[in-house]
Amino acid sequence: MTRLSVNINKIATLRNARGGNIPDVLKAAVDCQRFGAHGITVHPRPDERHIRYQDVRDIKKIIATELNIEGYPSEAFCSLVISVLPEQVTLVPDPPGAITSDQGWDTVSEKSFLKETVAFFHLHGIRTSLFTGTDPVHIEHAKLTGTDRIELYTEPFASGYSINREEAVAPFVRAAVIAGELGLGLNAGHDLNLENLRYFAGKVPGLLEVSIGHALISDSLYFGLENTIQMYLRQLEKITGN
């Protein structure tokens, strides 16, 4: 079964809008785990406008499930990651002021930098994943960096799903096949939701993990967090017939 990692950034955004500690981000992380999530994803940014660096340190201490830390590998980010030692780090090419991740790495021009960064995290026993698009060249060069996995940027699929879902998913299927042939693990994330998740996961071979935040946390406002996580898990369970 494809694993579900819940990105809790939006919960931190709501907390930070008012100050104080409501909602409690640490409780949310524990609750997501208790409600069945296979992992917790956080994406601390330099301005700490949602998840704060201290949140990341505190979350690692209180969860038993996998922690995935996403971010641009600045010096401060790398120091945070090795101080926490998560199970996975996902490297994204976000500039400091980015609202959200909106593209994958150019692994050709950034190959040397990424190779050095991946090796640094491997020295500390941390599994690495690179945020990429579906361009076969970028996937092939991702392999040359030494990364363990790639995470496919799925916004193009999500935006095209309601128009022509077969056409929208096709590049991701091809990318997954290439990743599998190269021996790369495959993750995916960005704008996956209750409407498109089952179709995507059912079509894309070898999908190990999806990271979902904005849609899932938004759905939880209507359905409740526990029920929402179970709804997403059922979309993944239906694929295997469990």
Order of alpha helices (4+ residues) and beta strands (2+ residues): beta-alpha-alpha-beta-alpha-beta-alpha-beta-alpha-beta-alpha-beta-alpha-alpha-beta-alpha-beta-alpha-alpha
